[in-house]
Amino acid sequence: MARLMRLGRRLARALTDTYRPERHYMRGPGPKWRAKHGAA
């Protein structure tokens, strides 16, 4: 029964996890890079 509860918690956490790393990392050059290299 405890294993089933752990599985349920893990499943609920996986389905409700709103953290998406791709939204925060590697979005392209920032303003300092653009200032240094031009607006190209």
N, CA, C, O and CB atoms as a CASP TS submission, in Angstrom:
PFRMAT TS
TARGET T0000
AUTHOR 0000-0000-0000
METHOD Language model
MODEL 1
PARENT N/A
ATOM      1  N   MET     1       0.816  -1.201   0.000  1.00  0.00           N
ATOM      2  CA  MET     1       0.000   0.000   0.000  1.00  0.00           C
ATOM      3  C   MET     1       0.862   1.268   0.000  1.00  0.00           C
ATOM      4  O   MET     1       0.536   2.252  -0.664  1.00  0.00           O
ATOM      5  CB  MET     1      -0.929  -0.004   1.206  1.00  0.00           C
ATOM      6  N   ALA     2       1.956   1.228   0.749  1.00  0.00           N
ATOM      7  CA  ALA     2       2.838   2.399   0.800  1.00  0.00           C
ATOM      8  C   ALA     2       3.463   2.665  -0.567  1.00  0.00           C
ATOM      9  O   ALA     2       3.637   3.819  -0.958  1.00  0.00           O
ATOM     10  CB  ALA     2       3.942   2.199   1.857  1.00  0.00           C
ATOM     11  N   ARG     3       3.800   1.601  -1.291  1.00  0.00           N
ATOM     12  CA  ARG     3       4.378   1.781  -2.629  1.00  0.00           C
ATOM     13  C   ARG     3       3.374   2.453  -3.556  1.00  0.00           C
ATOM     14  O   ARG     3       3.736   3.311  -4.362  1.00  0.00           O
ATOM     15  CB  ARG     3       4.821   0.424  -3.220  1.00  0.00           C
ATOM     16  N   LEU     4       2.111   2.057  -3.434  1.00  0.00           N
ATOM     17  CA  LEU     4       1.067   2.645  -4.258  1.00  0.00           C
ATOM     18  C   LEU     4       0.893   4.132  -3.933  1.00  0.00           C
ATOM     19  O   LEU     4       0.685   4.946  -4.832  1.00  0.00           O
ATOM     20  CB  LEU     4      -0.256   1.894  -4.058  1.00  0.00           C
ATOM     21  N   MET     5       0.977   4.477  -2.659  1.00  0.00           N
ATOM     22  CA  MET     5       0.865   5.884  -2.256  1.00  0.00           C
ATOM     23  C   MET     5       2.029   6.702  -2.813  1.00  0.00           C
ATOM     24  O   MET     5       1.835   7.815  -3.301  1.00  0.00           O
ATOM     25  CB  MET     5       0.822   6.003  -0.719  1.00  0.00           C
ATOM     26  N   ARG     6       3.251   6.137  -2.736  1.00  0.00           N
ATOM     27  CA  ARG     6       4.422   6.839  -3.276  1.00  0.00           C
ATOM     28  C   ARG     6       4.271   7.046  -4.776  1.00  0.00           C
ATOM     29  O   ARG     6       4.565   8.120  -5.300  1.00  0.00           O
ATOM     30  CB  ARG     6       5.717   6.055  -2.976  1.00  0.00           C
ATOM     31  N   LEU     7       3.813   6.014  -5.451  1.00  0.00           N
ATOM     32  CA  LEU     7       3.606   6.107  -6.894  1.00  0.00           C
ATOM     33  C   LEU     7       2.576   7.186  -7.219  1.00  0.00           C
ATOM     34  O   LEU     7       2.765   7.966  -8.153  1.00  0.00           O
ATOM     35  CB  LEU     7       3.155   4.750  -7.464  1.00  0.00           C
ATOM     36  N   GLY     8       1.504   7.231  -6.461  1.00  0.00           N
ATOM     37  CA  GLY     8       0.471   8.246  -6.679  1.00  0.00           C
ATOM     38  C   GLY     8       1.006   9.651  -6.473  1.00  0.00           C
ATOM     39  O   GLY     8       0.685  10.559  -7.239  1.00  0.00           O
ATOM     40  N   ARG     9       1.823   9.835  -5.441  1.00  0.00           N
ATOM     41  CA  ARG     9       2.405  11.154  -5.189  1.00  0.00           C
ATOM     42  C   ARG     9       3.348  11.557  -6.310  1.00  0.00           C
ATOM     43  O   ARG     9       3.327  12.700  -6.768  1.00  0.00           O
ATOM     44  CB  ARG     9       3.147  11.166  -3.850  1.00  0.00           C
ATOM     45  N   ARG    10       4.178  10.614  -6.753  1.00  0.00           N
ATOM     46  CA  ARG    10       5.114  10.916  -7.846  1.00  0.00           C
ATOM     47  C   ARG    10       4.361  11.266  -9.124  1.00  0.00           C
ATOM     48  O   ARG    10       4.747  12.187  -9.845  1.00  0.00           O
ATOM     49  CB  ARG    10       6.055   9.721  -8.100  1.00  0.00           C
ATOM     50  N   LEU    11       3.300  10.543  -9.400  1.00  0.00           N
ATOM     51  CA  LEU    11       2.504  10.802 -10.591  1.00  0.00           C
ATOM     52  C   LEU    11       1.837  12.175 -10.505  1.00  0.00           C
ATOM     53  O   LEU    11       1.840  12.930 -11.478  1.00  0.00           O
ATOM     54  CB  LEU    11       1.447   9.704 -10.779  1.00  0.00           C
ATOM     55  N   ALA    12       1.274  12.494  -9.361  1.00  0.00           N
ATOM     56  CA  ALA    12       0.631  13.801  -9.186  1.00  0.00           C
ATOM     57  C   ALA    12       1.646  14.928  -9.319  1.00  0.00           C
ATOM     58  O   ALA    12       1.356  15.958  -9.928  1.00  0.00           O
ATOM     59  CB  ALA    12      -0.067  13.881  -7.819  1.00  0.00           C
ATOM     60  N   ARG    13       2.832  14.738  -8.755  1.00  0.00           N
ATOM     61  CA  ARG    13       3.878  15.761  -8.848  1.00  0.00           C
ATOM     62  C   ARG    13       4.311  15.944 -10.302  1.00  0.00           C
ATOM     63  O   ARG    13       4.514  17.073 -10.749  1.00  0.00           O
ATOM     64  CB  ARG    13       5.096  15.380  -7.967  1.00  0.00           C
ATOM     65  N   ALA    14       4.451  14.856 -11.035  1.00  0.00           N
ATOM     66  CA  ALA    14       4.880  14.934 -12.433  1.00  0.00           C
ATOM     67  C   ALA    14       3.822  15.629 -13.298  1.00  0.00           C
ATOM     68  O   ALA    14       4.163  16.365 -14.224  1.00  0.00           O
ATOM     69  CB  ALA    14       5.169  13.524 -12.981  1.00  0.00           C
ATOM     70  N   LEU    15       2.567  15.399 -13.002  1.00  0.00           N
ATOM     71  CA  LEU    15       1.504  15.994 -13.807  1.00  0.00           C
ATOM     72  C   LEU    15       1.281  17.465 -13.492  1.00  0.00           C
ATOM     73  O   LEU    15       0.796  18.208 -14.344  1.00  0.00           O
ATOM     74  CB  LEU    15       0.222  15.237 -13.600  1.00  0.00           C
ATOM     75  N   THR    16       1.625  17.896 -12.290  1.00  0.00           N
ATOM     76  CA  THR    16       1.362  19.281 -11.906  1.00  0.00           C
ATOM     77  C   THR    16       2.627  20.128 -11.885  1.00  0.00           C
ATOM     78  O   THR    16       2.569  21.305 -11.529  1.00  0.00           O
ATOM     79  CB  THR    16       0.702  19.325 -10.549  1.00  0.00           C
ATOM     80  N   ASP    17       3.759  19.561 -12.257  1.00  0.00           N
ATOM     81  CA  ASP    17       5.015  20.310 -12.256  1.00  0.00           C
ATOM     82  C   ASP    17       4.976  21.361 -13.352  1.00  0.00           C
ATOM     83  O   ASP    17       4.848  21.031 -14.531  1.00  0.00           O
ATOM     84  CB  ASP    17       6.228  19.364 -12.450  1.00  0.00           C
ATOM     85  N   THR    18       5.086  22.635 -12.962  1.00  0.00           N
ATOM     86  CA  THR    18       5.013  23.711 -13.951  1.00  0.00           C
ATOM     87  C   THR    18       6.393  24.238 -14.326  1.00  0.00           C
ATOM     88  O   THR    18       6.494  25.153 -15.143  1.00  0.00           O
ATOM     89  CB  THR    18       4.155  24.849 -13.423  1.00  0.00           C
ATOM     90  N   TYR    19       7.446  23.692 -13.757  1.00  0.00           N
ATOM     91  CA  TYR    19       8.793  24.156 -14.065  1.00  0.00           C
ATOM     92  C   TYR    19       9.225  23.610 -15.419  1.00  0.00           C
ATOM     93  O   TYR    19       9.283  22.398 -15.627  1.00  0.00           O
ATOM     94  CB  TYR    19       9.789  23.729 -12.962  1.00  0.00           C
ATOM     95  N   ARG    20       9.519  24.505 -16.317  1.00  0.00           N
ATOM     96  CA  ARG    20       9.992  24.121 -17.645  1.00  0.00           C
ATOM     97  C   ARG    20      11.327  24.811 -17.881  1.00  0.00           C
ATOM     98  O   ARG    20      11.351  26.013 -18.146  1.00  0.00           O
ATOM     99  CB  ARG    20       8.952  24.498 -18.761  1.00  0.00           C
ATOM    100  N   PRO    21      12.440  24.087 -17.793  1.00  0.00           N
ATOM    101  CA  PRO    21      13.759  24.707 -17.953  1.00  0.00           C
ATOM    102  C   PRO    21      13.931  25.425 -19.286  1.00  0.00           C
ATOM    103  O   PRO    21      14.626  26.438 -19.358  1.00  0.00           O
ATOM    104  CB  PRO    21      14.830  23.664 -17.812  1.00  0.00           C
ATOM    105  N   GLU    22      13.313  24.918 -20.326  1.00  0.00           N
ATOM    106  CA  GLU    22      13.498  25.545 -21.629  1.00  0.00           C
ATOM    107  C   GLU    22      12.950  26.975 -21.664  1.00  0.00           C
ATOM    108  O   GLU    22      13.308  27.750 -22.551  1.00  0.00           O
ATOM    109  CB  GLU    22      12.826  24.709 -22.704  1.00  0.00           C
ATOM    110  N   ARG    23      12.097  27.326 -20.721  1.00  0.00           N
ATOM    111  CA  ARG    23      11.590  28.696 -20.654  1.00  0.00           C
ATOM    112  C   ARG    23      12.594  29.649 -20.017  1.00  0.00           C
ATOM    113  O   ARG    23      12.463  30.866 -20.149  1.00  0.00           O
ATOM    114  CB  ARG    23      10.286  28.731 -19.878  1.00  0.00           C
ATOM    115  N   HIS    24      13.595  29.105 -19.328  1.00  0.00           N
ATOM    116  CA  HIS    24      14.518  29.930 -18.566  1.00  0.00           C
ATOM    117  C   HIS    24      15.935  29.946 -19.107  1.00  0.00           C
ATOM    118  O   HIS    24      16.692  30.877 -18.831  1.00  0.00           O
ATOM    119  CB  HIS    24      14.542  29.470 -17.167  1.00  0.00           C
ATOM    120  N   TYR    25      16.304  28.931 -19.871  1.00  0.00           N
ATOM    121  CA  TYR    25      17.684  28.814 -20.315  1.00  0.00           C
ATOM    122  C   TYR    25      17.773  28.868 -21.832  1.00  0.00           C
ATOM    123  O   TYR    25      16.834  28.504 -22.540  1.00  0.00           O
ATOM    124  CB  TYR    25      18.301  27.521 -19.796  1.00  0.00           C
ATOM    125  N   MET    26      18.907  29.323 -22.312  1.00  0.00           N
ATOM    126  CA  MET    26      19.228  29.311 -23.734  1.00  0.00           C
ATOM    127  C   MET    26      18.166  30.018 -24.575  1.00  0.00           C
ATOM    128  O   MET    26      17.652  29.452 -25.539  1.00  0.00           O
ATOM    129  CB  MET    26      19.391  27.884 -24.212  1.00  0.00           C
ATOM    130  N   ARG    27      17.847  31.239 -24.211  1.00  0.00           N
ATOM    131  CA  ARG    27      16.871  32.012 -24.962  1.00  0.00           C
ATOM    132  C   ARG    27      17.526  32.875 -26.022  1.00  0.00           C
ATOM    133  O   ARG    27      16.850  33.660 -26.686  1.00  0.00           O
ATOM    134  CB  ARG    27      16.063  32.874 -24.030  1.00  0.00           C
ATOM    135  N   GLY    28      18.809  32.743 -26.187  1.00  0.00           N
ATOM    136  CA  GLY    28      19.498  33.547 -27.182  1.00  0.00           C
ATOM    137  C   GLY    28      20.290  34.657 -26.522  1.00  0.00           C
ATOM    138  O   GLY    28      20.291  34.790 -25.298  1.00  0.00           O
ATOM    139  N   PRO    29      20.959  35.449 -27.331  1.00  0.00           N
ATOM    140  CA  PRO    29      21.817  36.512 -26.806  1.00  0.00           C
ATOM    141  C   PRO    29      21.009  37.548 -26.020  1.00  0.00           C
ATOM    142  O   PRO    29      19.872  37.869 -26.368  1.00  0.00           O
ATOM    143  CB  PRO    29      22.572  37.194 -27.950  1.00  0.00           C
ATOM    144  N   GLY    30      21.611  38.049 -24.979  1.00  0.00           N
ATOM    145  CA  GLY    30      20.976  39.064 -24.154  1.00  0.00           C
ATOM    146  C   GLY    30      21.362  40.467 -24.563  1.00  0.00           C
ATOM    147  O   GLY    30      22.051  40.663 -25.565  1.00  0.00           O
ATOM    148  N   PRO    31      20.918  41.446 -23.788  1.00  0.00           N
ATOM    149  CA  PRO    31      21.172  42.844 -24.156  1.00  0.00           C
ATOM    150  C   PRO    31      22.646  43.227 -24.149  1.00  0.00           C
ATOM    151  O   PRO    31      23.065  44.062 -24.951  1.00  0.00           O
ATOM    152  CB  PRO    31      20.433  43.746 -23.225  1.00  0.00           C
ATOM    153  N   LYS    32      23.436  42.638 -23.264  1.00  0.00           N
ATOM    154  CA  LYS    32      24.881  42.967 -23.255  1.00  0.00           C
ATOM    155  C   LYS    32      25.558  42.444 -24.520  1.00  0.00           C
ATOM    156  O   LYS    32      26.417  43.120 -25.087  1.00  0.00           O
ATOM    157  CB  LYS    32      25.575  42.367 -21.997  1.00  0.00           C
ATOM    158  N   TRP    33      25.186  41.273 -24.954  1.00  0.00           N
ATOM    159  CA  TRP    33      25.754  40.729 -26.194  1.00  0.00           C
ATOM    160  C   TRP    33      25.367  41.601 -27.380  1.00  0.00           C
ATOM    161  O   TRP    33      26.195  41.871 -28.250  1.00  0.00           O
ATOM    162  CB  TRP    33      25.279  39.277 -26.424  1.00  0.00           C
ATOM    163  N   ARG    34      24.118  42.042 -27.418  1.00  0.00           N
ATOM    164  CA  ARG    34      23.669  42.888 -28.526  1.00  0.00           C
ATOM    165  C   ARG    34      24.381  44.234 -28.517  1.00  0.00           C
ATOM    166  O   ARG    34      24.714  44.774 -29.573  1.00  0.00           O
ATOM    167  CB  ARG    34      22.158  43.098 -28.456  1.00  0.00           C
ATOM    168  N   ALA    35      24.613  44.775 -27.322  1.00  0.00           N
ATOM    169  CA  ALA    35      25.320  46.059 -27.237  1.00  0.00           C
ATOM    170  C   ALA    35      26.757  45.916 -27.739  1.00  0.00           C
ATOM    171  O   ALA    35      27.295  46.825 -28.371  1.00  0.00           O
ATOM    172  CB  ALA    35      25.313  46.587 -25.784  1.00  0.00           C
ATOM    173  N   LYS    36      27.360  44.793 -27.457  1.00  0.00           N
ATOM    174  CA  LYS    36      28.742  44.578 -27.872  1.00  0.00           C
ATOM    175  C   LYS    36      28.872  44.269 -29.363  1.00  0.00           C
ATOM    176  O   LYS    36      29.803  44.740 -30.016  1.00  0.00           O
ATOM    177  CB  LYS    36      29.345  43.453 -27.069  1.00  0.00           C
ATOM    178  N   HIS    37      27.941  43.480 -29.903  1.00  0.00           N
ATOM    179  CA  HIS    37      28.045  43.005 -31.274  1.00  0.00           C
ATOM    180  C   HIS    37      27.135  43.738 -32.264  1.00  0.00           C
ATOM    181  O   HIS    37      27.152  43.426 -33.454  1.00  0.00           O
ATOM    182  CB  HIS    37      27.736  41.552 -31.310  1.00  0.00           C
ATOM    183  N   GLY    38      26.376  44.666 -31.815  1.00  0.00           N
ATOM    184  CA  GLY    38      25.458  45.373 -32.708  1.00  0.00           C
ATOM    185  C   GLY    38      24.100  44.699 -32.689  1.00  0.00           C
ATOM    186  O   GLY    38      23.931  43.636 -32.092  1.00  0.00           O
ATOM    187  N   ALA    39      23.142  45.314 -33.340  1.00  0.00           N
ATOM    188  CA  ALA    39      21.767  44.822 -33.323  1.00  0.00           C
ATOM    189  C   ALA    39      21.519  43.759 -34.400  1.00  0.00           C
ATOM    190  O   ALA    39      20.365  43.465 -34.709  1.00  0.00           O
ATOM    191  CB  ALA    39      20.802  45.982 -33.512  1.00  0.00           C
ATOM    192  N   ALA    40      22.552  43.191 -34.962  1.00  0.00           N
ATOM    193  CA  ALA    40      22.404  42.194 -36.028  1.00  0.00           C
ATOM    194  C   ALA    40      21.798  41.010 -35.468  1.00  0.00           C
ATOM    195  O   ALA    40      21.576  40.033 -36.183  1.00  0.00           O
ATOM    196  CB  ALA    40      23.709  41.844 -36.687  1.00  0.00           C
TER
END
